[in-house]
Amino acid sequence: MTDAWPLGGLLLTFLIASATAFATPLLQERTQRAVETIHIVAIAVALLLAIMLISNALNGERLFLMGGLLFVDALGGIFLGLIVVVGFLTGLYSIGYLRHNLDKREISAARLSTYYAFFHLFLFTMTLAVTANNLVLMWVAIEATTLASVFLVGFYGRRTSLEAAWKYVVICTVGVAFGLYGTVLIFSNANALLANAEDAILWTEVVKHAGSLDPATIQLAFVFVLIGFGTKAGVFPMHTWMPDAYSEAPSPASALLTAGLANCALLIVIRLAVIATGTIGPAFPQTLFLLFGILSIGVAAPLIFVQRDLKRMLAYSSVENMGLIFLALGIGGPLGISAALLHAINHGLVKTLLFCGSGNVLMKYGTRNLDAVKGILRVAPVSGFLLMAGALALSGAPPFNMFISEFMTVVAGVKAGYVWLTLVCLLLLTVVFASFVRFIDGSVLGPAPANLSKGDLGGLTLAPLGLALALVLLMGVHVPRPVAQLVADATGLINGVAANAVGTTVSSAWRTIEVVAAPRGGAVLRCVSIREEDTTCPK
């Protein structure tokens, strides 16, 4: 157990920034710049605190705060790191994006203050969700993310925005109620087993005694959990709020919804699946993961192809990719679980790039309609290049990061004996690939409209996209060792295997890096081919 003060600092940073924005009416330019400065400082401090926190988790430590109410382990560290990195990138992008909205009188100065307040409140609730050790607090935090983010969805106050916000609240609140039922069932069963009720509410304690819980109760609880938190994750058939919410929210908020919120719900599903697996074995949870995963991909792929609204197309792509993560979890084993965790990271980074890129398109063209958006590369060359790279990454092309995790999923599926299911998945992914190639050909390339001025929108709307693309390429060319070690440790936790016996595959386009977690938090990396060890790999 290690001192977890950076976690408390992280939560306080978001709360203070949110309270400052709520308390300060942005009615003058000087005040606007001051609050923007506080915003920048907050996201930068949060990034530094998250790095400190996760570096401790790399040593195999579990960091507890407030008597075990909150904690960070390798699994939580993956999602915490993703939320804070995406929060930093979208926070930077928000400055240029909202300044443009303000200059065009699309929002008032007071609305600008509201945006920053709810932006940081949203980051606070997501951080709370991924660090909660208390089972009920997990549910409370996920419900709080809805309340914090619904004001971002309806930010512009248009009829379509308000309709999307209400749809988001109603569907997610009803869905997460099922998650509450599942959580209460798990707690009540653990409370009947454990002498101390305080232990029965903590995930770290319940998972130790998972083998003694009642199988029928836990089986029913996991169905409720998957439906409830799966609604927030956006898997079929509980995904219907996503296209409206993602398309109506400000573009940086859309990125935060898909890269942050969906992964918060995913983490809680995984944590409760660990309990279910310890009680009833892996067969039932994996079957549900496979079912929801392939259905999500199957429904989303053709909808991506027919969409002519850029942000709705990206929203359906989120459904498809969450389905792919569920599919990898259903395949199971070290390789499948590693693929799922890596894909959560990779997809979050790519969607940050593309949703923020869609904001540049909206600012330049004034529309999301792909029939009207043509020649982006000629109208705004840098934005066009970044969007083209992001679309290729999202389609699963090498050397981008999503090729890695999709390739791992395919290999895991074949090795686990799901050959036909893997072939169906590949066929659907081909449809997705064709969709984004058509987007590149029809909207990024081609002749530019004659009535549009040429030139990009400035460094504040380009630098965050450039940083996101750099991370996408880094994760595609060489998975950083700290990320590989976190994935290895988290895979061992999920797979129920001791850390020093975990072997997971974190691949590049040309070779596979096997990450073997060593005792005391160390890690041994060695290059292996798909079938046998490659002795030519550098030492």
C-alpha positions as CSV (number, residue, x, y, z in Angstrom):
1,M,0.0,0.0,0.0
2,T,1.5,3.3,-1.1
3,D,0.6,6.9,-0.3
4,A,-1.9,8.0,-2.9
5,W,-1.9,11.8,-2.3
6,P,-1.6,12.6,-6.1
7,L,-5.1,11.0,-6.5
8,G,-6.5,13.4,-4.0
9,G,-4.7,16.3,-5.7
10,L,-6.0,15.2,-9.1
11,L,-9.6,15.2,-7.9
12,L,-9.2,18.5,-6.1
13,T,-7.6,20.1,-9.2
14,F,-10.7,19.3,-11.3
15,L,-13.1,20.5,-8.6
16,I,-11.3,23.8,-8.0
17,A,-11.1,24.5,-11.7
18,S,-14.8,23.7,-12.1
19,A,-15.8,25.9,-9.1
20,T,-13.7,28.7,-10.4
21,A,-15.4,28.7,-13.8
22,F,-18.8,28.5,-12.1
23,A,-18.1,31.4,-9.8
24,T,-16.5,33.7,-12.5
25,P,-18.9,35.2,-15.0
26,L,-16.9,35.7,-18.2
27,L,-18.2,39.1,-19.2
28,Q,-14.9,40.7,-20.1
29,E,-12.0,39.6,-22.3
30,R,-9.6,40.1,-19.4
31,T,-11.6,37.7,-17.2
32,Q,-12.0,35.3,-20.1
33,R,-8.2,35.0,-20.5
34,A,-7.8,34.6,-16.7
35,V,-10.2,31.7,-16.6
36,E,-8.6,30.1,-19.7
37,T,-5.3,30.4,-17.9
38,I,-6.8,28.6,-14.9
39,H,-8.2,25.9,-17.3
40,I,-4.7,25.4,-18.9
41,V,-3.0,25.2,-15.5
42,A,-5.6,22.7,-14.3
43,I,-5.2,20.3,-17.1
44,A,-1.4,20.5,-17.0
45,V,-1.3,19.9,-13.3
46,A,-3.7,17.0,-13.6
47,L,-1.5,15.5,-16.3
48,L,1.6,15.7,-14.0
49,L,-0.3,14.2,-11.0
50,A,-1.6,11.4,-13.1
51,I,1.9,10.6,-14.3
52,M,3.1,10.5,-10.7
53,L,0.2,8.3,-9.7
54,I,0.5,5.8,-12.6
55,S,4.3,5.6,-12.1
56,N,3.6,4.1,-8.6
57,A,1.1,1.7,-10.1
58,L,3.9,0.5,-12.5
59,N,5.7,-0.9,-9.5
60,G,2.9,-3.3,-8.9
61,E,1.5,-1.2,-6.0
62,R,-2.2,-0.7,-5.2
63,L,-2.6,2.9,-4.0
64,F,-5.5,3.5,-1.6
65,L,-7.1,6.7,-0.4
66,M,-9.7,7.6,2.2
67,G,-9.6,4.2,3.9
68,G,-9.8,2.2,0.8
69,L,-12.8,4.1,-0.7
70,L,-10.6,5.0,-3.7
71,F,-7.7,3.1,-5.2
72,V,-5.5,2.8,-8.3
73,D,-4.2,-0.5,-9.6
74,A,-2.7,-1.3,-13.0
75,L,-6.2,-1.8,-14.6
76,G,-7.5,1.5,-13.2
77,G,-4.2,3.2,-14.2
78,I,-4.8,2.4,-17.8
79,F,-8.1,4.1,-17.9
80,L,-7.1,7.0,-15.6
81,G,-4.2,7.7,-17.8
82,L,-6.4,7.7,-20.9
83,I,-8.9,10.1,-19.3
84,V,-6.3,12.6,-18.2
85,V,-4.4,12.5,-21.5
86,V,-7.6,12.9,-23.5
87,G,-8.7,15.6,-21.1
88,F,-5.4,17.5,-21.7
89,L,-5.7,17.3,-25.5
90,T,-9.4,18.2,-25.6
91,G,-8.8,20.9,-23.0
92,L,-6.2,22.5,-25.2
93,Y,-8.4,22.2,-28.3
94,S,-11.4,23.7,-26.5
95,I,-9.6,27.1,-26.2
96,G,-9.3,27.7,-29.9
97,Y,-12.6,26.0,-30.7
98,L,-14.6,28.1,-28.2
99,R,-12.8,31.3,-29.1
100,H,-14.0,30.8,-32.7
101,N,-17.6,30.1,-31.4
102,L,-17.3,33.3,-29.3
103,D,-16.0,35.4,-32.3
104,K,-18.9,34.1,-34.4
105,R,-21.4,35.0,-31.7
106,E,-22.5,31.3,-31.5
107,I,-22.2,31.5,-27.7
108,S,-22.0,34.2,-25.1
109,A,-19.2,34.8,-22.7
110,A,-21.4,33.4,-19.9
111,R,-21.8,30.2,-21.8
112,L,-18.1,29.9,-22.2
113,S,-17.8,29.9,-18.4
114,T,-20.4,27.2,-18.2
115,Y,-18.5,25.1,-20.7
116,Y,-15.3,25.1,-18.7
117,A,-17.1,24.5,-15.5
118,F,-18.8,21.4,-16.7
119,F,-15.7,20.2,-18.6
120,H,-13.8,20.0,-15.4
121,L,-16.7,18.6,-13.5
122,F,-17.0,15.9,-16.1
123,L,-13.3,15.1,-15.7
124,F,-13.8,14.9,-11.9
125,T,-16.7,12.4,-12.1
126,M,-14.9,10.2,-14.7
127,T,-11.7,10.2,-12.5
128,L,-13.9,9.2,-9.5
129,A,-15.5,6.4,-11.5
130,V,-12.3,4.8,-12.5
131,T,-10.7,5.1,-9.1
132,A,-13.7,4.0,-7.0
133,N,-13.2,0.8,-4.9
134,N,-16.6,1.1,-3.3
135,L,-19.1,-0.8,-5.4
136,V,-21.9,1.7,-4.8
137,L,-19.6,4.6,-5.4
138,M,-18.8,3.2,-8.8
139,W,-22.5,3.4,-9.7
140,V,-22.9,6.9,-8.2
141,A,-19.8,8.2,-10.1
142,I,-21.1,6.8,-13.4
143,E,-24.5,8.4,-12.8
144,A,-22.7,11.6,-11.9
145,T,-20.9,11.5,-15.3
146,T,-24.4,11.7,-16.9
147,L,-25.3,14.8,-14.9
148,A,-22.0,16.5,-15.6
149,S,-21.9,15.8,-19.3
150,V,-25.6,16.3,-20.3
151,F,-25.0,20.1,-20.1
152,L,-22.1,19.7,-22.6
153,V,-24.4,17.7,-24.9
154,G,-27.0,20.5,-24.8
155,F,-24.4,23.3,-24.7
156,Y,-25.6,25.2,-27.8
157,G,-29.2,25.3,-26.7
158,R,-30.6,24.4,-30.1
159,R,-33.7,22.3,-30.4
160,T,-31.6,19.4,-31.7
161,S,-29.1,19.8,-28.9
162,L,-31.7,19.8,-26.2
163,E,-33.5,16.8,-27.7
164,A,-30.2,14.9,-27.8
165,A,-29.5,15.9,-24.2
166,W,-32.9,14.6,-23.0
167,K,-32.5,11.4,-24.9
168,Y,-29.1,10.9,-23.4
169,V,-30.4,11.5,-19.8
170,V,-33.4,9.3,-20.2
171,I,-31.7,6.3,-21.9
172,C,-28.6,6.4,-19.7
173,T,-30.5,6.9,-16.4
174,V,-32.8,4.0,-17.2
175,G,-29.9,1.8,-18.4
176,V,-27.7,2.6,-15.4
177,A,-30.6,1.7,-13.1
178,F,-30.0,-1.9,-14.2
179,G,-26.4,-1.5,-13.2
180,L,-27.6,-0.5,-9.8
181,Y,-29.6,-3.6,-9.5
182,G,-26.6,-5.8,-10.4
183,T,-24.4,-3.9,-7.9
184,V,-26.9,-4.3,-5.1
185,L,-27.2,-8.0,-5.8
186,I,-23.4,-8.4,-5.6
187,F,-23.2,-6.4,-2.4
188,S,-26.1,-8.2,-0.7
189,N,-24.5,-11.5,-1.5
190,A,-21.1,-10.5,-0.3
191,N,-22.6,-8.9,2.9
192,A,-24.3,-12.2,3.7
193,L,-20.9,-14.0,3.3
194,L,-18.5,-11.5,5.0
195,A,-18.6,-10.6,8.7
196,N,-17.8,-7.0,8.1
197,A,-20.3,-5.0,5.9
198,E,-17.6,-2.4,5.2
199,D,-15.5,-5.1,3.5
200,A,-18.6,-6.3,1.5
201,I,-18.8,-3.0,-0.3
202,L,-15.2,-2.9,-1.4
203,W,-14.3,-4.4,-4.8
204,T,-10.8,-5.4,-3.6
205,E,-12.3,-7.4,-0.7
206,V,-15.3,-8.9,-2.7
207,V,-13.0,-10.2,-5.4
208,K,-10.9,-12.2,-2.8
209,H,-14.1,-14.1,-1.8
210,A,-15.6,-14.4,-5.3
211,G,-15.4,-18.1,-5.2
212,S,-17.7,-18.3,-2.2
213,L,-20.5,-16.1,-3.6
214,D,-23.8,-17.6,-4.8
215,P,-23.5,-18.5,-8.5
216,A,-27.1,-17.9,-9.4
217,T,-27.2,-14.5,-7.8
218,I,-23.9,-13.4,-9.4
219,Q,-25.0,-14.7,-12.8
220,L,-28.2,-12.6,-12.7
221,A,-26.2,-9.6,-11.3
222,F,-23.8,-9.7,-14.2
223,V,-26.6,-9.6,-16.7
224,F,-27.9,-6.5,-15.0
225,V,-24.4,-5.0,-14.9
226,L,-23.7,-5.7,-18.6
227,I,-27.1,-4.1,-19.7
228,G,-26.7,-1.2,-17.3
229,F,-23.2,-0.1,-17.7
230,G,-23.2,-1.3,-21.3
231,T,-25.7,1.4,-22.0
232,K,-23.1,4.0,-21.0
233,A,-20.4,2.1,-23.0
234,G,-22.6,2.3,-26.1
235,V,-22.9,-1.3,-27.1
236,F,-25.9,-2.6,-29.1
237,P,-28.8,-2.4,-28.5
238,M,-28.3,0.3,-25.8
239,H,-26.4,2.6,-28.1
240,T,-29.2,4.7,-29.5
241,W,-28.3,7.9,-27.5
242,M,-24.7,8.0,-28.9
243,P,-25.2,9.4,-32.5
244,D,-27.4,12.2,-31.3
245,A,-25.3,13.1,-28.2
246,Y,-22.0,12.9,-30.0
247,S,-23.1,14.9,-33.0
248,E,-24.7,17.8,-31.0
249,A,-22.1,18.2,-28.3
250,P,-19.2,20.6,-29.0
251,S,-16.5,18.6,-30.8
252,P,-14.0,18.5,-27.9
253,A,-16.8,17.3,-25.6
254,S,-17.7,14.6,-28.2
255,A,-14.1,13.4,-28.0
256,L,-14.3,13.3,-24.2
257,L,-17.5,11.4,-24.3
258,T,-16.2,8.6,-26.6
259,A,-12.7,8.4,-25.2
260,G,-13.5,9.0,-21.5
261,L,-17.1,8.2,-20.6
262,A,-17.5,5.0,-22.6
263,N,-14.3,3.7,-21.2
264,C,-15.3,4.5,-17.6
265,A,-18.4,2.2,-18.1
266,L,-16.2,-0.4,-19.7
267,L,-13.8,-0.5,-16.7
268,I,-16.7,-1.1,-14.3
269,V,-18.0,-3.9,-16.5
270,I,-14.6,-5.4,-16.5
271,R,-14.2,-5.1,-12.7
272,L,-17.5,-6.7,-12.1
273,A,-16.8,-9.4,-14.7
274,V,-13.7,-10.3,-12.7
275,I,-16.0,-11.0,-9.7
276,A,-18.4,-13.0,-11.9
277,T,-15.6,-15.0,-13.4
278,G,-14.3,-15.9,-9.9
279,T,-17.8,-17.1,-8.9
280,I,-19.3,-18.9,-12.0
281,G,-16.2,-19.3,-14.2
282,P,-15.4,-17.5,-17.5
283,A,-17.8,-19.2,-19.9
284,F,-21.0,-17.2,-19.1
285,P,-19.4,-13.7,-19.0
286,Q,-17.4,-14.5,-22.2
287,T,-20.5,-15.7,-24.0
288,L,-22.3,-12.4,-23.2
289,F,-19.2,-10.4,-24.3
290,L,-19.1,-12.3,-27.6
291,L,-22.8,-11.8,-28.2
292,F,-22.9,-8.1,-27.5
293,G,-19.6,-7.6,-29.3
294,I,-20.4,-9.1,-32.6
295,L,-23.9,-7.6,-32.6
296,S,-22.5,-4.2,-32.0
297,I,-20.0,-4.5,-34.9
298,G,-22.7,-6.0,-37.2
299,V,-25.2,-3.2,-36.6
300,A,-22.7,-0.3,-36.6
301,A,-20.6,-1.3,-39.7
302,P,-23.4,-0.7,-42.3
303,L,-24.6,2.4,-40.5
304,I,-21.1,3.9,-40.7
305,F,-21.1,3.2,-44.5
306,V,-24.4,5.0,-45.2
307,Q,-23.9,8.0,-42.9
308,R,-23.4,11.4,-44.5
309,D,-23.0,13.4,-41.2
310,L,-19.4,13.3,-40.2
311,K,-19.9,13.3,-36.4
312,R,-22.7,10.7,-36.6
313,M,-20.4,8.5,-38.6
314,L,-17.8,8.8,-35.9
315,A,-20.4,8.0,-33.3
316,Y,-21.4,4.7,-35.0
317,S,-17.7,4.0,-35.3
318,S,-17.6,4.2,-31.5
319,V,-20.3,1.6,-31.2
320,E,-18.3,-0.7,-33.6
321,N,-15.1,-0.3,-31.7
322,M,-16.7,-0.8,-28.3
323,G,-18.2,-4.0,-29.9
324,L,-14.7,-5.0,-30.9
325,I,-13.4,-4.5,-27.3
326,F,-16.3,-6.7,-26.0
327,L,-15.5,-9.3,-28.6
328,A,-11.8,-9.4,-27.5
329,L,-12.9,-9.7,-23.9
330,G,-15.2,-12.6,-24.9
331,I,-12.4,-14.4,-26.7
332,G,-10.5,-14.1,-23.5
333,G,-7.1,-15.5,-22.5
334,P,-4.1,-13.2,-22.1
335,L,-4.0,-12.3,-25.8
336,G,-7.7,-11.4,-26.1
337,I,-7.7,-9.4,-22.9
338,S,-4.5,-7.5,-23.8
339,A,-6.1,-6.8,-27.2
340,A,-9.2,-5.4,-25.5
341,L,-7.2,-3.1,-23.2
342,L,-4.9,-1.9,-25.9
343,H,-7.9,-1.2,-28.2
344,A,-9.5,0.9,-25.5
345,I,-6.4,3.1,-25.4
346,N,-5.9,3.2,-29.2
347,H,-9.5,3.9,-30.0
348,G,-9.6,6.7,-27.4
349,L,-6.6,8.4,-29.0
350,V,-7.8,8.1,-32.5
351,K,-11.3,9.4,-31.7
352,T,-9.8,12.4,-29.9
353,L,-7.9,13.2,-33.1
354,L,-11.0,12.7,-35.4
355,F,-13.6,14.4,-33.2
356,C,-11.4,17.5,-32.8
357,G,-10.7,17.3,-36.5
358,S,-14.4,17.3,-37.2
359,G,-14.5,20.6,-35.2
360,N,-12.1,22.1,-37.6
361,V,-14.3,21.0,-40.5
362,L,-17.4,22.5,-38.8
363,M,-15.6,25.8,-38.2
364,K,-14.3,26.0,-41.8
365,Y,-17.3,24.7,-43.7
366,G,-20.1,25.5,-41.3
367,T,-21.6,22.0,-41.8
368,R,-21.0,18.3,-40.9
369,N,-22.8,17.2,-44.1
370,L,-20.2,15.1,-46.1
371,D,-22.0,15.9,-49.3
372,A,-21.0,19.6,-48.8
373,V,-17.6,19.0,-47.3
374,K,-15.2,18.5,-50.1
375,G,-11.5,19.1,-50.7
376,I,-10.4,19.6,-47.1
377,L,-6.8,19.0,-48.0
378,R,-6.9,21.9,-50.4
379,V,-9.0,24.2,-48.2
380,A,-7.2,23.5,-44.9
381,P,-4.1,21.5,-45.7
382,V,-2.9,20.7,-42.2
383,S,-6.4,19.8,-41.0
384,G,-6.9,17.7,-44.1
385,F,-3.7,15.8,-43.5
386,L,-4.6,15.2,-39.8
387,L,-8.1,14.0,-40.7
388,M,-6.8,11.7,-43.4
389,A,-4.3,10.1,-41.0
390,G,-7.0,9.7,-38.4
391,A,-9.4,8.1,-40.8
392,L,-6.7,5.6,-41.9
393,A,-6.0,4.9,-38.3
394,L,-9.6,4.3,-37.5
395,S,-10.0,2.0,-40.5
396,G,-7.3,-0.2,-39.0
397,A,-4.5,0.5,-41.5
398,P,-0.8,0.1,-40.5
399,P,1.4,1.6,-39.2
400,F,-1.3,3.2,-37.0
401,N,-2.1,2.0,-33.5
402,M,-5.6,0.4,-34.1
403,F,-4.0,-2.0,-36.6
404,I,-2.1,-3.5,-33.7
405,S,-5.0,-4.2,-31.4
406,E,-7.3,-5.3,-34.2
407,F,-4.6,-7.7,-35.4
408,M,-4.2,-9.1,-31.9
409,T,-7.9,-9.6,-31.6
410,V,-8.0,-11.6,-34.9
411,V,-5.0,-13.7,-33.8
412,A,-6.6,-14.3,-30.4
413,G,-9.9,-15.3,-32.0
414,V,-8.2,-17.8,-34.4
415,K,-6.1,-19.3,-31.6
416,A,-9.1,-19.7,-29.3
417,G,-11.0,-21.6,-32.0
418,Y,-13.5,-18.8,-33.0
419,V,-12.5,-19.0,-36.7
420,W,-16.0,-18.4,-38.2
421,L,-16.7,-15.6,-35.7
422,T,-13.4,-14.0,-36.6
423,L,-14.1,-14.2,-40.3
424,V,-17.5,-12.5,-39.8
425,C,-15.7,-9.8,-37.8
426,L,-13.1,-9.3,-40.6
427,L,-15.8,-9.0,-43.2
428,L,-17.6,-6.3,-41.1
429,L,-14.2,-4.5,-40.6
430,T,-13.8,-4.5,-44.3
431,V,-17.1,-2.5,-44.6
432,V,-15.7,-0.1,-42.0
433,F,-12.5,0.2,-43.9
434,A,-14.4,1.0,-47.2
435,S,-16.4,3.6,-45.4
436,F,-13.4,5.6,-44.3
437,V,-11.6,5.2,-47.6
438,R,-14.7,6.7,-49.2
439,F,-14.6,9.6,-46.7
440,I,-11.0,10.3,-47.6
441,D,-11.7,10.1,-51.3
442,G,-14.9,12.1,-51.2
443,S,-14.3,14.7,-48.6
444,V,-10.6,15.0,-47.8
445,L,-9.4,14.8,-51.4
446,G,-11.0,16.2,-54.5
447,P,-11.8,19.8,-55.7
448,A,-12.4,22.5,-53.1
449,P,-15.6,24.6,-53.1
450,A,-15.0,27.9,-54.9
451,N,-16.5,30.1,-52.2
452,L,-14.3,29.0,-49.3
453,S,-11.2,30.9,-48.3
454,K,-8.0,28.8,-48.1
455,G,-6.0,28.3,-44.9
456,D,-6.1,26.6,-41.6
457,L,-7.7,28.0,-38.5
458,G,-4.6,28.6,-36.3
459,G,-2.2,26.8,-34.0
460,L,-4.7,26.4,-31.1
461,T,-6.9,24.2,-33.2
462,L,-4.0,22.2,-34.8
463,A,-1.4,21.6,-32.1
464,P,-3.7,19.3,-30.0
465,L,-4.5,17.3,-33.1
466,G,-0.8,17.0,-33.9
467,L,-0.1,15.7,-30.4
468,A,-2.9,13.2,-30.7
469,L,-1.5,12.0,-34.1
470,A,2.0,11.6,-32.6
471,L,0.6,9.4,-29.8
472,V,-1.4,7.4,-32.4
473,L,1.8,6.8,-34.4
474,L,3.9,6.0,-31.3
475,M,1.4,3.4,-30.1
476,G,1.4,1.9,-33.7
477,V,5.1,1.8,-34.2
478,H,6.4,0.9,-30.7
479,V,4.2,0.5,-27.7
480,P,5.9,2.3,-24.9
481,R,7.2,0.0,-22.1
482,P,5.2,1.6,-19.3
483,V,2.0,1.1,-21.3
484,A,3.0,-2.5,-22.1
485,Q,3.7,-3.2,-18.5
486,L,0.4,-1.8,-17.3
487,V,-1.4,-3.9,-19.9
488,A,0.5,-7.0,-18.8
489,D,-0.3,-6.4,-15.1
490,A,-4.0,-5.6,-15.8
491,T,-4.3,-8.7,-18.0
492,G,-3.0,-10.8,-15.1
493,L,-5.6,-9.2,-12.8
494,I,-8.5,-9.9,-15.2
495,N,-7.3,-13.3,-16.2
496,G,-6.9,-14.4,-12.6
497,V,-3.2,-15.3,-13.0
498,A,-0.4,-14.3,-10.8
499,A,1.5,-11.3,-12.2
500,N,4.8,-13.3,-12.6
501,A,3.1,-15.8,-14.8
502,V,1.4,-13.5,-17.2
503,G,2.4,-13.5,-20.9
504,T,0.6,-11.0,-23.1
505,T,1.2,-10.0,-26.6
506,V,1.6,-6.3,-27.5
507,S,2.3,-6.3,-31.2
508,S,3.7,-4.0,-33.8
509,A,2.9,-4.2,-37.4
510,W,5.9,-6.5,-38.1
511,R,6.5,-8.3,-34.9
512,T,5.0,-9.2,-31.5
513,I,6.5,-8.0,-28.2
514,E,5.7,-10.5,-25.4
515,V,5.4,-8.7,-22.1
516,V,6.1,-11.0,-19.1
517,A,5.4,-9.4,-15.8
518,A,8.2,-10.1,-13.4
519,P,8.1,-10.2,-9.6
520,R,8.2,-6.9,-7.7
521,G,6.7,-5.0,-10.6
522,G,9.6,-5.5,-13.1
523,A,9.0,-6.4,-16.7
524,V,10.9,-8.5,-19.2
525,L,10.3,-7.7,-22.8
526,R,11.3,-10.1,-25.6
527,C,10.4,-10.2,-29.3
528,V,8.6,-13.2,-30.5
529,S,7.0,-14.1,-33.8
530,I,3.4,-15.3,-34.0
531,R,4.4,-19.0,-33.9
532,E,7.8,-19.2,-32.4
533,E,10.4,-17.1,-30.7
534,D,12.4,-14.8,-33.1
535,T,16.0,-15.1,-32.0
536,T,17.0,-12.3,-34.3
537,C,15.2,-9.7,-32.2
538,P,17.6,-7.1,-30.6
539,K,18.4,-7.8,-26.9
